[in-house]
Amino acid sequence: MKSVFFVLIILSSLVLIASVLLQSGKSAGLSGSISGGAESIWGKNKGRSYETLLGKVTTISAILFVISALALTAIK
């Protein structure tokens, strides 16, 4: 059981690192967000963009990492 959580920590940390590195900075392109803000808020593909997918992958891998780390410390 301990080895399962250890492997889960390794995999989730690798996915977390990759997803964070693939995301673009939020402050890059401030002028573009001012002029095109209505398109990103009211756009019809708001939930299907590449940034949204990376954000969801980052959130899920971070939650998996924390849960598996807590479970691994509870096993000891």
Secondary structure, DSSP 8 states (H G I E B T S, - for coil): -HHHHHHHHHHHHHHHHHHHHHS--SSTTHHHHHHTHHHHHH-TTGGGSHHHHHHHHHHHHHHHHHHHHHHHHHH-
